Amino acid sequence: MSTENEGTAVPPAPSAPPVPVETPAASAQATAPEGGAPTAPIPVVPPSAPGAPEQAPAPAQQPAYAHAGVGYGAAPHGQGAGVPGSAAEAGWPPPPPPTPSYADGGGSGHGGWGSSYQQPAPKPKNGRGGLVAALLVAALVAGGVGGGIGYSLAKNNDDSTDSTTVSAPSGSGDVKRASGTVANVAAKALPSTVTIEAQSSNGEGGTGTGFVFDTQGHILTNNHVVADAVDGGKLTATFPDGKKYNAEVVGHAQGYDVAVIKLKNAPSDLKPLALGNSDKVAVGDSTIAIGAPFGLSNTVTTGIISAKDRPVASSDGSSGSKASYMSALQTDASINPGNSGGPLLDAQGAVIGINSAIQSSSGGGLGGSSQSGSIGLGFAIPINQAKNVAQQLIKTGEPVYPVIGASVSLEEGTGGAKITEQGASGSDAVTSGGPADKAGLKPGDVITKLDDHVIDSGPTLIGEIWTHRPGDTVKLTYTRDGKTQTVDVTLGQREGDS
């Protein structure tokens, strides 16, 4: 995958995909100004422009992922990362690897999607500027006169029998768009999509997206979109018709990066978006993404599913940030900061995923901002998984994670998910009496497959496990002393994010 370092060549893809990461520096400027469209960015003076200061060439940097997408890197040598749920993982989740950034850049006070634009500097009011303005006004007036004359001549020609123009039939302006067209799908989905503004108690926050999950007023979105408003913050949801509602967080799952909020005084005519079946999605299927990129609400973009089961570990990049893991749907539909939490639709308008992360080049934000934009690599949480998580959050307010009860390394180059010799804080790497222990797994074993899915790293294993439910039985293939073995493992569970 590409990197966030602008100007450097794309290195060979790592064994495990990079982890999306949200740019922390963007937080201070991330919130779009309330009640108005962002101002235009200040043009950047090219180094070659007259009078521009000389600049030393920027040193080449290594690639990195971003949240709305972020990538992960190798953990320090010998450092293990536990699969949540085992007693050996008191410090779970382990420090996130280098990640893709959040699609919205929002959450945790680190610059939401929809960060404000810089106001252009005023032009000097010298004599020449005034003259130019006067000339522009004159040109507009003259243009108006010319336009009037032109219309009169054209009308006279239309009345003549020699005219070759053809007028559209009366009433043809009411265009009917066939079912399945992008315009038709967007017209039906937009009224059920909201722009979310989350603000912490200290005033920091960001902008993201969500969509109507049920008629009771529940809205499905990303955890990182609403993270700022979890503890005493402010949360609002605005529909395309301009109606704005206060909302509250019902439950959030940091590991899954899924959250459910509920509208206060929700209207009675809510129309939930239809949920599709993400297991049936195929590479090449058409996609439609809806969101508020850089604060531009109700934006629709299109693309295709460019890959499935893409292992992605993402975080907001802040100090002490915990990673989220997903086996994602990859799309080239344009996704930018502010799209996070929005629906990824199929050609029939059914939700197949939640736009969550992007892989992007660094330094490519609008107006020279630190936020990066789409390069055609977006990642969405499959809706089948998100639906299960949302229903659990609505029911209890707490997420439940399936686990195998073993700590695995996040290092690359292990050829799979290697069970560490020791767990977090010196605990056992394999929980006594846990699923892995009952299946006979031991420290040093390298898990290479889960059912039919190839496992090339620890984060990949975690993402695949989390597509299941506690109590599901999966088939794990592993190597020990050069020999390959296969065992059935019944997944256990862990409640909560702590």
Helices and strands as residue ranges (DSSP letters): G 24-26, H 27-30, E 66-67, E 69-70, E 80-82, E 100-101, H 127-159, H 182-189, G 190-192, E 193-199, E 205-212, E 218-221, H 223-226, G 227-229, E 234-238, E 244-253, E 258-263, G 278-280, E 286-291, G 293-295, E 299-314, E 324-331, E 343-345, E 351-358, G 366-368, E 378-382, H 383-396, E 400-403, E 407-409, E 417-418, G 424-426, H 435-438, E 446-450, E 453-454, H 458-465, E 473-480, E 483-490, E 492-495
